[in-house]
Amino acid sequence: MEIGMFLLGLGPILWMIVALCGLKMAGHKASFVAMVLAAVLAITVWKLPLLDTASAALEGFAMAAWPIILVIIAAVFLYNLSLHTGKMEVIKQMITSVSGDKRLLVLLIGWCFGGFMEGMAGFGTAIAIPAGMLAGMGFPPLLACLVCLVANGTPTPFGSIGIPTVTLANLVGLDNATLAFTETLQLAPLMILSPFLMVILTGGGVKALKGVFGITLISALSFVLPQMAVAYFVGSELAVVVGSICSLLVTIVVSLRHEKRCSTPSEYQMTVREKQTISVSEALRAWSPFILVFLFLLSTSKLVAPLHTFFNQFASSVLIYTGEGGTPYTFSWVNTPGVWIFLAAIIGGFLQGASLQGMLHVLKGTLIQMSRTMITMLCVLATAKIMGYSGMIASIANMFVQTLGLLYPLAAPLIGGLGTFVTGSGTSSSVLFGNVQLQAAQAIGADPYWMVALNSLGVAVGKMMAPQSLAIGLVAVNESGKDGELLKRVFPYALAYLVIMAVIAYFGMGLFELLPIT
């Protein structure tokens, strides 16, 4: 009976994989069917009343619309507006002036700048904006998405000023800084591997590392070591932001030195327009939306308590789910990343020379461009809420705990990954499975910090494959509808990451318990 419930609980997830990979179905269609399937199973098998099922879906719609869809539309609007004003060409020229080598550009934009966007805003911005920039520079669209999906996984537990980790720590009653440090320890091998994989993908094989191996390693270490230090001494909030900025600065310096000393092989040389002199004022105007995003999100985060508290009062809490265990869903009308990114885009757009009419035209085009993605997000989050409230998620997790016993750490990252695959969110995965991981730690006598952090470790692989992530990347490069093709391309790497995670989870547990940090 329990095995049957386990398999049925996996039904919507398995359907998404089959629909996207096997049937080549568009993401918005596949996710709609998954939502219907989850609802039918919840009502017929898990005996969730029809009204509760409907209200669970409605809560998912609300969560998708605010803040997730809002922030993604804002991020794509910001990028499209920079294209409209022509300032994205200035940004591209500045970046390509550092290096014309595709391998180094993918590190600067996908790894460093993408990590910064994840740390500041999250919710898909770290996929949409860097992928759009790379595609605009001439990278094949699906390759641009693929390298950004690989890059985006490992920073996700610290996205949007550390929200996933802060949420997880509060949920299970663990110390934020200790949990953040533990997560970084677990993620470190993959954070070092990811830039190498991005270079290999960009160059079409391991041979692409020739001549840039050292730079790639430096780019990786200059990200993970500062992140680890900030996580240990401060906590999760700025860990990825500091790590990405350090990595960006260091990677720029070593890339400039590389350009002076070595010539780039022709197959890796990016074709760029004739370079023109860019004044400081023009550079500031071009970068102004991104600078404002950093300033707005930083100044309204928990790190600036007075402003954070002031803006947080503009919120409404509504009890949407009608069943047992429902809690009010809070709409933060001002202090949410999407609002600040929109504001940064509008102010930055004016600084870049855009008119109000031009901005409205770009916004209309962005909404049309994002229409299918919005449907996908609404359906995916509704599916997640139905699965969570009905008990389908619990059935999946409990089966793993009961079956594996002391071997459970091998599966712990997979559970975190499943949560992120379904919801597209590291925070949602924390909410769904945080207590499951804590209970498993207590059941097998493992360190609670290590076990709970494994949920965040799995978030990295779930983020790479989540239908939400695929849709965001594809819409940014104008390739909507190729979700299945992109999933096929990212799946082998996600599977390899999952195997590495299992090894880290099981064999690292004993070493971690020797560290005097918990």
Secondary structure, DSSP 8 states (H G I E B T S, - for coil): -HHHHHHHHTHHHHHHHIIIIIS---HHHHHHHHHHHHHHHHHHTS---HHHHHHHHHHHHHHIIIIIIHHHHHHHHHHHHHHHHTHHHHHHHHHHHH--BHHHHHIIIIIIIHHHHHHHT-TTHHHHHHHHHHHHTT--HHHHHHHHHHHHHTTGGGHHHHHHHHHHHHHHT--HHHHHHHHHHHHHHHHHHHHHHHHHHHHTSGGGGTTTHHHHHHHHHHHHHHHHHHHHHT-STTHHHHHHHHHHHHHHHHHHHHHHH----GGGB----------HHHHHHHHHHHHHHHHHHHHTSTTSHHHHHHHHTSEEEE----STT---EEEESSSSHHHHHHHHHHHHHHHHT--HHHHHHHHHHHHHHHHHHHHHHHHHHHHHHHHHHHTHHHHHHHHHHHHHGGGHHHHHHHHHHHHHHHHS-HHHHHHHHHHHHHHHHHHHT--HHHHHHHHHHHHHHHHHH-HHHHHHHHHHTT-TT-HHHHHHHHHHHHHHHHHHHHHHHHHHHHHHTTSTT-
